[in-house]
Amino acid sequence: MTPVCVAAVQAVVARGDIAANVARHGLLARRAAGEGARLALFPELSLTGYEPALAAQLALRPDDVRLAPLRDAAASAGIVIVAGAPLANPDGKPHIAALTFHPDGRIDTYTKQYLHPGEETAFAAGSGGAAFDVAGSRIVLAVCVDITHAEHAAAAARDGAQLYAASVLVSVNGYAADAALLQGYAAAHRMPVLMANHGGATGGWEIAGRSALWNERGELVAAVPGDGECVLVAWHGGDGWCGRIVQ
C-alpha cells in the first residue's frame, strides 16, 4: 500500500446551522492537515446535523456558495475533505450525501444507497459514487446504513479499495454491532476501514463517538475513547498502520 495519512474528524454539529458547521469543518480539516493528513472524513450529515424534518429546506447543491470555504480549505491545506449533507434532488426528496472537496477544486458526490427504516419519509435512496485517489491510495466511501449491507463492502473490495471510509451516525446502543461489522469487513476483505462518527447529540440520538480505524487484518489500530470533538489521525508508513487522537 502507498503510504498515506488520513483523519476521521469526530465533529460536534450545530443543528441546521450550515454557516457555522462549514466554518468549523474548515478549521478541523486544517488541523488534520497540520497533523499530516491528506484526507479529512466527517460524519454523516455533518454540515446540518441529522435532521430529517429539516432536510428539504437545508438541502444543498455542490456548487452552493456557502460551501466555498470548504473548497478553499481543501485547496489551501492540500487535503481532501469529505463532508455530509442533504443533497438537493431534482426528482424529489433530497439524498443523504457525502461531498468530497479535492485540492484541485473538484467536488464529487456520493449518495447513500440504503436508508434506515423511517428515512424514506424525508430522503431518497441514492446510487453511491466513484472511488477516488488520495496520495496514491484508492478510497471508497460508505454512509451509515450502507455498512450494514455486506455487499456494499464486498463491492468496495472488488473495486480495489485501499481504504473503506465510512461516515456514520452511530448511537451508544448500536455501536457494538456496527463496529463488529466494520472490523469483520476489514479482516474478510484485507481492506483497512476508517469510521468517522458524530461527537455530540444530533437528531435526538445519544451518540457513541468512538471514531476508529481497523487495519487490513481487522485489528483495531486507534479509536476515540468516547464522544466529544477530536481528530483521529492514522497513517500507513510501510510497517503497518499507526494512529493517535488529537484533541
ABEGO torsion letter per residue (X at the ends): XBBBBBBBBBBBBBBGBAAAAAAAAAAAAAAAAAAGBABBBBBBGAAAEBBAAAAAAABBBAABAAAAAAAAAAAAAGBBBBBBBBBBBAAEBBBBBBBBBBAAGBBBBBBBABBBBGAAAABBBBAEEBBBBBGGBBBBBBBEAAAABAAAAAAAAAAGBABBBBBBBBBAAAAAAAAAAAAAAAAAAGBBBBBBBBABBBGGBBBAEGBBBBBAAGBBABBBABBEBBBBBBBBAGAEBBBBBBX
